[in-house]
Amino acid sequence: MEQVRARGQARPPSVPASVSVPARVPGQARGEQPRPDRVPDQARGEHTHAEPARSPASSVPPAPSVPAAAPPPRPVRRHSVRGQVLEALRAALADGQLVPGEVYSAPALGARFGVSATPVREAMQRLAVEGAVEVVPNRGFRVSLRGPRELAQLAEVRALIEVPVVLRLARTVPPARWRTLRPLAEATATAAAVGDLAGYAESDRAFHGAILALCDNEQLVMVADDLHRRAQWPAANNPATRRADLLADAAEHAALLDALIAQDLTAVQSLVREHFTGAAG
């Protein structure tokens, strides 16, 4: 119990917040007054060499230095050059710059594209696998000659794959999804109108590939795209006839898309079967 203070006795003043209370000298008992013989060494003018306190993180040894990232290896860049040359050669084949039956050497084509013969030779080997060119030992590569019979066979195989898929999709895909393919159909019409054979070949495959992709079968899409690419290599260098075929083929794209949006299964079946009889489609 708190004792009653005598009358007139003053309350001990509180310690102001601005005044710091001296720290207790090491070894000094609680409540004991500091003694002169216990003054810290620094007060006597002596210097101490105590190590500063370390944080827990400072006790962890430093991580080994990581060497700077090396630039990408040359084969990666070379592969990119080969890809660019491959696309350039495909465009040259599609628009008739590389004539069917003619033989072209890798050094000559490399000088034409401003690259060495090695990426051209590698790209030509890829085109030989696709059937666009034939290897001629010690000479170069001959652009394959495509006759009407071979083109008809390719069209028949494509029809066997694509027609059933498109008819099935016509029954299940909603019209709104078909409308999203309108820009692809318009791209084929634009390329056909200006006679851009290489541009048409690319947009044509993109349109057909987008339709088949709706079946969610990647293997089917890859096989169909390979057949489609083979069918696009020209049988003869005849730009006038080729341009007319492109215009007719692009018109069939638009008509097929209209029938799919309208869910007109009869029109879809007729259009998709007739589409593969054309030279461009």
Secondary structure, 3 states (H helix, E strand, C coil): CCCCCCCCCCCCCCCCCCCCCCCCCCCCCCCCCCCHHHCCHHHHCCCCCCCCCCCHHHHCCCCCCCCCCCCCCHHHHHHHHHHHHHHHHHHHHHCCCCCCCCEECHHHHHHHHCCCHHHHHHHHHHHHHHCCEEEECCCEEEECCCCHHHHHHHHHHHHHHHHHHHHHHHHHCCHHHHHCCHHHHHHHHHHHHCCCHHHHHHHHHHHHHHHHHCCCCHHHHHHHHHHHHHHHCCCCCCHHHHHHHHHHHHHHHHHHHHHHHHCCHHHHHHHHHHHCCCCCC
